[in-house]
Amino acid sequence: MKKCKKTVDFIKDLYKKDFVALHEPVFIGNEKKYVNDCIDSTFVSSVGKYVDKVEEFISNYVGSNFAIAVVNGTSALHIALFVLGVDNDSEVITQSVSFVATANAISYTGAKPIFIDIDKDSLGISPKSLKKFLESNCYIEDNKCINKQTNKIIKACVPMHTFGNPCRIDEIKEICDKWNIYLVEDAAESLGSKYKDKFTGTFGKVGVYSFNGNKIVTAGGGGVVVTDDEKIAKRIKHLTTTAKKPHKWEYFHNEIGFNYRMPNINAALLLAQLEKLDDFIKIKRELHNKYKNFFNKLNIEMVDEIENARSNYWLNAILVENKEEWLECLNNNKIMARPLWNLLNELPMYKNCQTDELKNSYEMYNKVINIPSGVVF
Ligand SMILES: Cc1ncc(COP(=O)(O)O)c(C=O)c1O
């Protein structure tokens, strides 16, 4: 494990630390000012100006007509699917290479996930595999995509931009459009990433970002849904705020809503972080280049942005043959490293879900290791 030892030294030298975490938040802007302002005003909870400011910032930044702030990325995905009418008569295509929240959000609606293989370079849904699956397993009736095996409607497809690296989202969109399937982008990890000069999260009917503590910018916990569709935006806002009809004092809720609104104090922290987003992306892209030069010399491949993509490089990843040995070596030497998530189709609650052969997913599961990627000065 000579290469691993060299890697340990390189990373410790980069971060000038004895223990290097996978990803730590960095607070160097207006975080304390905005959070204190929130506390002083007493508006720390479900009402306040920072929620509006975050929504305005994100819709301006990514160029979507609307942005709705919610409690986390999981609830953002759930509400996105819910408003598109995904229910227990539906199925939703996604990738087995993702954090469990992607499949969980699908399940909250009552729908079943179907897992399709990824491309090895982007780690996102493979357009070729998606097309092949639909052509061999589905047909269109009354403008709906019907799965021959289950007779259920495939209502949505949720590709994910893994570690911030954009997948081939334009090709995926074209296939979804052809099959009358809603495209919902899980851009939880990829705020600020672009594909063909357009921000990830803005290709589909609805897109979703996460602001968990480990993301490129954080709200402590939070999520945002973006869409260009006014009707959908209004419905998401209504449903995520307990479906209460505005009134001077009455508590009239016209349907079963959700308490998914982002608290103002989280929005205050997030606004300060968002002000630093472009600086963080610049630093992370420089960090990726440093890693790339280093691993090139060791003949170790990295996960890289594909052609036409501009990644935020939220997390860097290397491809190795002896994954367990690398994980032992790095972690034993106080360099936090983690494998790819266990494939979702291998988890007990999803093991009976329909899949294609997932060849690339298994191959990448056996090779990918995430290495420290926090903002470094
Ligand atoms: C791909 C992906 N989807 C969804 C989520 C869920 O976001 P949250 O943790 O904010 O609920 C995360 C991250 O946590 C994620 O990485």
PDBQT file of the ligand as one rigid body, heavy atoms in Angstrom, charges set to zero:
ROOT
HETATM    1  C1  LIG A 401     -28.369  12.239  -3.570  1.00  0.00    +0.000 C 
HETATM    2  C2  LIG A 401     -29.076  12.751  -2.358  1.00  0.00    +0.000 A 
HETATM    3  N1  LIG A 401     -30.420  12.808  -2.370  1.00  0.00    +0.000 NA
HETATM    4  C3  LIG A 401     -31.092  13.276  -1.319  1.00  0.00    +0.000 A 
HETATM    5  C4  LIG A 401     -30.444  13.693  -0.171  1.00  0.00    +0.000 A 
HETATM    6  C5  LIG A 401     -31.282  14.098   0.985  1.00  0.00    +0.000 C 
HETATM    7  O1  LIG A 401     -31.017  15.335   1.471  1.00  0.00    +0.000 OA
HETATM    8  P1  LIG A 401     -31.233  15.659   3.026  1.00  0.00    +0.000 P 
HETATM    9  O2  LIG A 401     -30.142  15.009   3.798  1.00  0.00    +0.000 OA
HETATM   10  O3  LIG A 401     -31.135  17.156   3.069  1.00  0.00    +0.000 OA
HETATM   11  O4  LIG A 401     -32.581  15.171   3.406  1.00  0.00    +0.000 OA
HETATM   12  C6  LIG A 401     -29.036  13.646  -0.122  1.00  0.00    +0.000 A 
HETATM   13  C7  LIG A 401     -28.223  14.090   1.003  1.00  0.00    +0.000 C 
HETATM   14  O5  LIG A 401     -28.286  14.051   2.098  1.00  0.00    +0.000 OA
HETATM   15  C8  LIG A 401     -28.337  13.142  -1.235  1.00  0.00    +0.000 A 
HETATM   16  O6  LIG A 401     -27.008  13.053  -1.225  1.00  0.00    +0.000 OA
ENDROOT
TORSDOF 0
